[in-house]
Amino acid sequence: MNGPAGGARLPRLLTIMGSGETTPTMVSVHADLLSRLGPRPVPAVLLDTPFGFQENAADISERTLVYFRDRVGFPISVATFRNRELASALEYETMLARVAEARYVFAGPGSPSYALRQWLGTAVPDLLAAKLRDGGCVTFASAAAVGLGVCSLPVYEVYKVGEEPRWLDGLDLLSVTGLRAAVVPHYNNAEGGTHDTRYCYMGERRLRMLEELLPDGVDILGVDEHTAAIFDIDAGTVSIRGRGGLTWRRKGVSQRFENGTTVPVSALGAGPVIAGGGAPAIAASENGADPDALPAAGVSPFLEEVTRQSGAAETALAARDVDSAVSAVLAIDSQIHEWSADTLDSDEQDRARETLRRYVVRLGDLARNGAADPRDQVGPVVERILSLRVEMRGAGEYALADRLRDLLVDAGIEVHDTPAGSTWDLVAAPTG
């Protein structure tokens, strides 16, 4: 079944996500796309091939299913095709049937080159092309997105193994939009800090080498992290949603489309245009003007919120504000839970848990030592003793008055006698 009940034609949508495909930043994008695909239940599948080689492939699939069911609100199933050499005829045909019946096909993390080795030469590319031709939505993110273009980047082989920059043959599904390009997700990545990891970890130097190897008429389509480029094939438009933007790059010259922009697909590579009569939606620039300039070190939306709540916890603890401190710690815990489905291989969850544990320990210290201001606790007693000293001195009992002051000092309370009266400061926790 390719169309919804009643035979109404489905929209034809191709969505490219630069990253964050199973994080809170893309929940509304998935939900909006699925809601356009006819009445519920919407047949939807996860194509697990890109991460099929990983030992934790089953765990990634399960987390993705939970994400769509609990966060997006649309359950999906798995179209399993992890290894073409090991798949039985029944497993292969079952996967093809599930993809053919689905209105929404999703694939994401893993290895682009591995996925292409499994897909090319099978019926999978034709099925995906039919989805875009006849109706439905194909949403490819991260590693899977790399395979959508004419050429595909072997990311791990170049970045991790050290092979020379080169291109692989891609699925060329993007051509259904009329574009000929190589798709580069993680376009604005800044994890490297001191070294350039933009352009899906290639950096400017290697991207220039790769550009020289592209076939004539093939450009680069870059999608930023936590960003979706939604191609409406029937309308001939592309809409950008998320935290970043979309870049069309040709021989070092880039056009930039920002979040919230919807423009004709024909505008990509065609020069600046005016969106809705406002400011230019595209800004042209020479990337080569300063190839060594690195973006600021990237912080994910996940860590941004953890950092914000950490600041709130610090402020609350300094003020001995127990309720606010607990609220901040619970917010960090909620953030960890909300992002638990993220399939990106990083240490961010571990770092957040370390932060959470640190504040739990500090709340324990606060509970042991007491959250109330010690001045408020001892103040009434100190004030009564100082009043007694005034009475003693008035009665000429100076030795006893001085003895009371010495006892206060021993308890960590510093007394200042002035012509206007006595004042005090708490310089240490009271003893015994």
Residue pairs with C-beta under 8 A, 6 or more apart in sequence:
1 43
1 101
2 10
2 100
2 101
2 103
2 131
2 134
2 135
2 136
3 9
3 10
3 38
3 135
4 10
4 37
4 38
4 39
4 103
5 38
5 39
8 38
9 135
10 37
10 38
10 103
10 134
10 135
10 136
10 137
11 36
11 37
11 135
11 137
11 232
11 234
12 131
12 132
12 133
12 134
12 135
12 136
12 176
12 232
12 233
12 234
13 33
13 36
13 132
13 136
13 137
13 138
13 139
13 230
13 231
13 232
13 233
14 132
14 137
14 138
14 148
14 173
14 174
14 176
14 177
14 230
14 231
14 233
15 29
15 33
15 137
15 138
15 139
15 140
15 228
15 229
15 230
15 231
16 140
16 141
16 145
16 148
16 183
16 185
16 221
16 223
16 228
16 229
16 231
17 26
17 29
17 108
17 139
17 140
17 141
17 142
17 145
17 185
17 223
17 227
17 228
17 229
17 242
18 141
18 142
18 145
18 185
18 186
18 187
18 188
18 222
18 223
18 224
18 225
18 226
18 227
18 228
18 229
18 242
18 244
19 141
19 142
19 185
19 186
19 225
19 226
19 227
19 344
20 26
20 141
20 225
20 226
20 227
20 242
20 300
20 301
20 342
20 344
21 106
21 108
21 109
21 139
21 141
21 142
21 343
22 63
22 64
22 67
22 108
22 341
22 342
22 343
23 226
23 301
23 302
23 339
23 341
23 342
23 344
24 71
24 301
24 338
24 339
25 226
25 242
25 243
25 301
26 141
26 226
26 228
26 242
27 71
27 72
28 241
29 228
29 230
29 241
29 242
30 68
30 72
30 74
30 106
30 139
31 72
31 73
31 74
33 104
33 137
33 139
33 230
34 42
34 44
34 72
34 74
34 104
34 137
36 137
37 103
37 104
37 136
37 137
38 103
40 74
41 75
42 74
42 103
42 104
43 101
43 102
43 103
43 104
44 68
44 74
44 75
44 76
44 77
44 102
44 103
44 104
44 105
44 106
45 76
45 77
45 78
45 79
45 98
45 99
45 102
45 104
45 105
45 106
46 61
46 64
46 65
46 68
46 76
46 77
46 78
46 79
46 106
46 107
47 79
47 81
47 95
47 99
47 105
47 106
47 107
47 124
47 144
48 57
48 60
48 61
48 78
48 79
48 80
48 81
48 82
48 107
49 81
49 82
49 107
49 110
49 114
49 115
49 118
49 119
49 124
50 107
50 108
50 109
50 110
50 111
50 112
50 114
50 115
50 143
50 144
51 57
51 60
51 108
51 109
51 110
51 111
51 143
51 343
52 81
52 82
52 83
52 110
52 114
52 118
53 82
53 83
53 110
53 111
53 114
54 60
54 110
57 82
60 109
60 343
61 78
61 80
63 340
63 341
63 343
64 76
64 106
64 108
64 341
64 343
65 75
65 76
65 77
65 78
66 341
67 341
68 74
68 75
68 76
69 75
69 76
71 338
71 341
74 104
76 104
76 106
77 98
79 94
79 95
79 98
79 99
79 102
79 105
80 91
80 94
80 95
81 87
81 91
81 92
81 95
81 118
81 124
82 118
83 118
84 92
84 117
84 118
84 122
87 95
92 122
96 123
96 124
96 127
99 105
99 124
99 127
99 128
99 131
100 127
100 130
102 131
102 136
103 135
103 136
103 137
104 136
104 137
104 139
105 128
105 131
105 136
105 137
105 138
105 139
106 139
106 140
106 141
107 115
107 139
107 140
107 141
107 144
108 140
108 141
108 142
108 143
108 144
108 343
109 141
109 142
109 143
109 144
109 343
109 344
109 345
110 142
110 143
110 144
111 143
111 155
111 156
112 143
112 144
112 146
112 147
112 152
112 153
112 154
112 155
112 168
113 152
113 154
113 155
113 156
113 157
113 168
115 143
115 144
115 147
116 147
116 152
116 168
116 169
116 170
116 171
118 124
119 125
119 147
119 171
120 169
120 171
125 171
125 173
128 138
128 171
128 173
129 173
129 176
131 137
131 138
132 138
132 173
132 176
132 233
133 176
138 173
140 147
140 148
141 185
142 185
142 186
142 344
143 155
145 183
145 185
145 223
146 152
146 153
146 155
146 170
146 183
146 184
146 185
146 200
147 170
147 171
147 183
148 170
148 171
148 172
148 173
148 174
148 183
149 170
149 171
149 172
149 174
149 180
149 181
149 182
149 183
149 218
149 221
150 170
150 172
150 174
150 175
150 180
150 181
150 182
150 215
150 218
151 167
151 168
151 169
151 170
151 182
151 214
151 215
151 218
152 167
152 168
152 169
152 170
152 171
152 182
152 183
153 167
153 168
153 182
153 184
153 200
153 202
153 210
154 163
154 166
154 167
154 168
155 200
155 201
155 202
157 163
158 164
158 165
158 166
158 202
158 206
159 201
159 202
165 202
165 206
165 209
165 210
165 213
166 210
166 213
167 182
167 210
167 213
167 214
170 182
170 183
174 180
174 181
174 183
174 221
176 233
177 231
177 233
177 238
177 265
178 236
178 265
178 266
179 221
179 265
179 268
180 217
180 218
180 219
181 218
181 219
181 220
181 221
181 248
182 210
182 214
182 218
182 219
182 220
182 221
183 221
183 223
184 199
184 200
184 202
184 207
184 220
184 221
184 222
184 223
185 200
185 222
185 223
185 225
186 199
186 200
186 201
186 225
187 198
187 199
187 200
187 222
187 223
187 224
187 225
187 244
187 247
188 198
188 222
188 224
188 225
188 244
188 295
188 298
189 197
189 198
189 199
189 200
189 201
189 225
189 298
190 197
190 198
190 294
190 295
190 296
190 297
190 298
191 197
191 297
191 298
192 201
192 203
192 294
193 294
193 297
194 294
195 203
195 294
196 203
196 204
196 205
196 292
196 294
197 203
198 204
198 207
198 294
198 295
199 206
199 207
199 222
202 210
204 287
204 288
204 291
204 292
205 291
207 220
208 252
208 288
208 291
211 220
211 249
211 251
211 252
214 220
219 248
219 249
219 250
219 269
220 247
220 248
220 249
220 250
221 229
221 246
221 247
221 248
221 249
221 268
222 246
222 247
222 248
222 249
223 229
223 244
223 246
223 247
224 242
224 243
224 244
224 245
224 246
224 247
225 243
225 244
225 298
225 300
226 242
226 243
226 244
226 300
226 301
227 240
227 241
227 242
227 243
227 244
227 245
227 246
227 259
228 240
228 241
228 242
229 238
229 239
229 240
229 246
230 238
230 239
230 240
230 241
231 237
231 238
231 265
232 238
232 239
236 264
236 265
236 266
237 262
237 263
237 264
237 265
238 246
238 257
238 262
238 263
238 264
238 265
238 268
239 261
239 262
240 246
240 257
240 258
240 259
240 260
240 261
240 262
241 259
241 260
242 259
243 259
243 301
244 259
245 256
245 257
245 258
245 259
245 261
246 256
246 257
246 261
247 254
247 255
247 256
247 257
248 254
248 255
248 257
248 268
248 269
248 282
249 255
249 287
250 269
252 286
252 287
252 288
253 284
253 285
253 286
253 287
254 284
254 285
254 287
255 268
255 269
255 271
255 272
255 282
255 283
255 284
256 282
256 283
256 285
257 263
257 268
257 281
257 282
258 281
261 275
261 281
262 275
263 273
263 275
263 281
263 282
264 273
267 273
267 281
267 282
271 282
271 284
272 280
272 281
272 282
272 283
272 284
273 280
273 281
273 282
274 280
274 281
275 281
299 307
300 346
300 348
302 335
302 339
302 342
302 348
302 352
303 348
303 351
303 352
305 331
305 335
306 332
306 335
306 351
306 352
306 355
309 328
309 329
309 331
309 332
309 335
310 328
310 332
310 355
310 359
312 324
312 327
312 328
312 331
313 325
313 328
313 329
313 332
313 359
315 321
315 324
316 322
316 323
316 324
316 325
316 327
316 328
317 325
317 359
317 362
317 363
317 366
320 366
320 371
320 372
320 373
322 363
322 366
322 371
325 359
325 363
325 366
326 363
328 359
329 356
329 359
329 360
329 363
332 352
332 355
332 356
332 359
333 356
335 352
336 349
336 352
336 353
336 356
339 348
339 349
340 349
342 348
342 349
369 429
370 377
374 426
374 429
374 430
375 426
378 413
378 426
378 430
382 408
382 413
382 424
385 404
385 408
386 415
386 422
386 424
388 404
389 401
389 404
389 405
389 422
390 421
390 422
392 398
392 400
392 401
392 404
393 401
405 415
405 417
408 414
408 415
408 424
409 415
410 431
411 430
411 431
412 426
412 427
412 428
412 429
412 430
412 431
413 424
413 425
413 426
413 427
413 430
414 424
414 425
414 426
414 427
415 422
415 423
415 424
416 422
416 423
416 424
416 425
